[in-house]
């Protein structure tokens, strides 16, 4: 198994069909005042470099947050569908499980945001702010 690549405070992730790849350079636009909501990545690597277990932790965490989505109240009951919330999405970075969390979750449900952040903190997982670029984009 390849050594895990540590997450740095400012990462650039490039979306791909097989998850996300870490780009060679980081951008500083994550804290730009005109940006509506920041995104964070919780990587399945502990602060001391161990792989976090169980192996399906990212899917479990995102599943627990699946009801927090835009217009969730209007889609309750029989019209509801199964899927991940756009505010908490499991992915991979290289071969490492991860979850991308949108800060908009904090506005929708502060307790859900606290749950996710405390999950990362309590399990000593690496959490960093990121900028997700569409596939084919180049980091400046």
C-alpha positions in Angstrom: 0.0 0.0 0.0 1.3 3.4 -0.9 2.1 5.9 1.8 -0.7 8.3 2.5 -0.3 11.8 1.3 -0.9 14.3 4.2 -3.5 17.0 3.8 -2.3 20.6 4.0 -4.2 23.7 5.2 -4.9 24.8 1.6 -5.4 21.9 -0.9 -6.7 22.0 -4.5 -8.7 18.9 -5.5 -9.4 18.2 -9.1 -12.6 16.1 -9.7 -12.2 12.9 -11.7 -14.4 9.9 -12.4 -12.4 7.9 -9.8 -12.7 10.4 -7.0 -10.4 13.4 -6.5 -6.8 14.0 -7.1 -4.6 16.5 -5.3 -3.2 19.1 -7.7 0.4 20.2 -7.6 -0.3 23.8 -6.4 -2.7 25.3 -3.9 -4.9 28.3 -4.5 -5.6 31.0 -2.0 -9.1 31.7 -3.2 -10.7 29.6 -0.4 -11.1 32.6 1.9 -12.1 35.1 -0.7 -14.9 37.3 0.6 -17.1 36.7 -2.5 -17.1 33.0 -2.1 -20.6 31.9 -0.8 -19.6 28.7 1.1 -16.3 27.1 1.8 -15.7 23.4 1.5 -13.6 21.2 3.7 -12.2 17.8 3.4 -12.0 15.3 6.2 -9.3 12.7 5.1 -9.3 9.2 6.5 -5.8 9.6 7.9 -5.2 10.3 11.5 -2.9 13.1 12.6 -0.2 10.5 13.4 -0.5 9.1 9.8 -2.6 5.9 10.4 -5.4 4.9 8.1 -8.8 5.4 9.8 -11.0 2.4 10.3 -13.6 1.1 9.5 -13.0 1.3 5.8 -16.5 2.5 5.1 -16.4 5.4 7.6 -16.8 8.0 4.8 -20.0 6.5 3.5 -21.4 6.1 7.0 -20.7 9.7 7.9 -22.2 11.0 4.6 -25.2 8.7 5.1 -25.9 10.1 8.5 -25.9 13.6 6.9 -28.0 12.6 3.9 -31.2 14.3 5.1 -29.6 17.7 5.2 -30.1 19.0 1.7 -31.6 22.0 -0.2 -35.4 21.8 0.0 -35.4 18.7 2.3 -38.7 19.6 3.9 -40.5 19.6 0.5 -39.0 16.2 -0.3 -40.0 14.4 2.8 -42.2 11.3 2.9 -43.1 9.4 -0.3 -41.4 12.0 -2.5 -38.1 11.5 -0.8 -35.2 9.8 -2.5 -32.1 8.0 -1.3 -28.8 9.7 -1.9 -26.0 11.7 -0.2 -26.5 15.4 0.7 -24.6 17.8 -1.5 -23.2 19.2 1.7 -21.5 16.0 2.8 -20.2 13.8 0.1 -17.9 10.8 0.4 -15.0 10.6 -2.1 -11.4 9.4 -2.3 -8.1 11.3 -2.5 -5.7 8.9 -4.2 -6.4 5.7 -2.3 -7.6 7.4 0.9 -11.3 7.7 1.9 -12.5 11.2 2.5 -15.6 13.3 2.9 -16.1 16.8 1.4 -18.2 19.0 3.7 -19.7 22.2 2.5 -19.9 25.0 5.1 -23.5 25.7 4.1 -24.4 22.7 6.3 -23.6 25.1 9.3 -26.4 27.4 8.2 -28.9 24.7 7.5 -28.4 22.7 10.7 -25.7 23.9 13.1 -25.9 20.6 15.1 -25.2 18.6 12.0 -22.1 20.8 11.3 -20.9 20.3 14.9 -21.4 16.6 14.6 -19.2 16.4 11.5 -16.5 18.7 12.9 -16.5 16.9 16.2 -16.3 13.5 14.4 -13.1 14.6 12.7 -11.7 16.1 15.9 -12.6 13.2 18.2 -11.1 10.7 15.8 -8.0 12.9 15.1 -8.7 13.0 11.4 -7.1 15.6 9.1 -9.5 18.4 8.2 -8.6 21.1 5.7 -10.2 23.8 3.6 -10.1 23.0 -0.1 -11.0 24.4 -3.5 -12.6 21.8 -5.8 -11.9 22.5 -9.5 -13.8 20.8 -12.4 -11.9 18.1 -14.3 -9.7 19.6 -16.9 -9.0 22.8 -14.9 -5.5 23.9 -14.2 -4.4 25.3 -10.8 -3.0 28.8 -11.1 
